[in-house]
Amino acid sequence: MEMKKRVTLELRNRNPSEVVELVVDNCRSADGEVEGLTDEFSALEILSMVNIGLSSLAKLPSLPKLRKLEVSDNSISSGLDTLAQKCPNLTYLNLSGNQIKELSSIEGLQNLKNLKSLDLYSCDITAADDYRENVFELLPQLVYLDGFDQEDNEVPDSENDEDDEAGPPGDDDDDDEDEEDDEDEDGSEGDEVGLSYLMKEGIQRKTELLLRARRGRETQTTKAMTTTMNRGNNWPRPYLLTPPPYLAIASEMQTIRKSWDQVYSRADEVFTMAT
């Protein structure tokens, strides 16, 4: 599904200025650029564009309230300085699985003064000597890198929960109630909103829950695998003669990805049928 079409579908007849969270994972962007997003998304706080073929963020609109940006599994290699201009209040950035190879590629993040957490799993830069020390030195505002602080303490669950919450507590419930009220009112007016529309709404919400569950499971498994691999460098040599435990974790990760790729494929079919 094309990115423009997916953004329109996710709006669900809302005004862009009302959208606080937007997930457009696994669609396709043309020419590796951001599409379908405009400055009208002024209230957006959480944006997820995982695995959509992005190679540039140059066309990202101004999103002054954006706090969390997920762009993992793309082909971004540079141009991150645009984030300081477009998303000055960003606190969490996930660049895992991109073409980030050198420390200079993330220098543009220095101007993101509120950036608290950065993920670079599966980027070439993570294989560099003193990778973590150098990143923390370059970006002193960072508290967590790849889910851990400088003392190797894992980010608390409470931090993740806060990142996933868009807007003040209770906003989501109010929005759901408002949407239900709108549906009731529209349904009483006649045939303008029928069963097919309501079914499409239900399909979209169920699919969104599936996709969120996948992202959470992948993140947890990747963190465990990365931590085990990093600590493996300090194992005694006799122990290394046996298969290290991170190989089992890597195998599990691969299995999870394959199974959830099927979910993504099915979700894409469902979205297409819904339109």
VENMORA-V64991 format. One record per backbone hydrogen bond with DSSP energy under -0.5 kcal/mol. NH is the residue of the N-H (numbers start at 1). CO is the residue of the C=O. If there is no record, write none. Layout:
NH/CO + NH/CO
//
This chain:
3/28 + 6/2 + 7/3 + 8/4 + 9/5 + 10/6 + 11/7 + 12/8 + 12/9 + 14/11 + 18/15 + 19/15 + 19/16 + 22/46 + 24/48 + 26/50 + 27/24 + 28/1 + 29/52 + 32/29 + 33/30 + 41/38 + 42/40 + 44/41 + 45/20 + 46/20 + 47/68 + 48/22 + 49/70 + 51/72 + 52/49 + 55/32 + 56/32 + 60/57 + 63/61 + 63/86 + 66/63 + 67/45 + 68/45 + 69/92 + 70/47 + 71/69 + 71/94 + 73/96 + 75/54 + 77/55 + 82/79 + 83/80 + 84/81 + 85/81 + 86/82 + 87/83 + 90/87 + 91/67 + 92/67 + 93/117 + 94/69 + 95/93 + 95/119 + 97/121 + 98/95 + 99/76 + 100/98 + 101/99 + 105/102 + 106/103 + 107/104 + 109/106 + 110/107 + 111/108 + 112/109 + 113/111 + 115/112 + 116/91 + 117/91 + 118/144 + 119/93 + 123/120 + 125/100 + 126/123 + 127/124 + 128/125 + 131/128 + 134/130 + 135/131 + 136/132 + 137/133 + 138/134 + 139/135 + 140/138 + 142/139 + 143/116 + 144/116 + 145/148 + 146/118 + 148/145 + 149/153 + 152/149 + 155/147 + 159/156 + 160/156 + 161/157 + 162/158 + 163/159 + 164/160 + 165/161 + 165/162 + 166/164 + 167/165 + 171/168 + 174/170 + 175/171 + 176/172 + 177/173 + 178/174 + 179/175 + 180/176 + 181/177 + 182/178 + 183/179 + 184/180 + 185/181 + 186/182 + 187/183 + 188/184 + 189/185 + 189/186 + 190/186 + 190/187 + 194/192 + 198/194 + 199/195 + 200/196 + 201/197 + 202/198 + 203/199 + 204/200 + 205/201 + 206/202 + 207/203 + 208/204 + 209/205 + 210/206 + 211/207 + 212/208 + 213/209 + 214/210 + 215/211 + 216/212 + 217/213 + 218/214 + 219/215 + 220/216 + 221/217 + 222/218 + 223/219 + 224/220 + 225/221 + 226/222 + 227/223 + 228/224 + 229/225 + 230/226 + 231/227 + 232/228 + 233/229 + 233/230 + 234/231 + 235/232 + 239/236 + 240/236 + 240/237 + 241/238 + 242/239 + 247/244 + 248/245 + 249/245 + 250/246 + 251/247 + 252/248 + 253/249 + 254/250 + 255/251 + 256/252 + 257/253 + 258/254 + 259/255 + 260/256 + 261/257 + 262/258 + 263/259 + 264/260 + 265/261 + 266/262 + 267/263 + 268/264 + 269/265 + 270/266 + 271/267 + 272/268 + 273/269 + 274/270 + 275/271 + 275/272
//
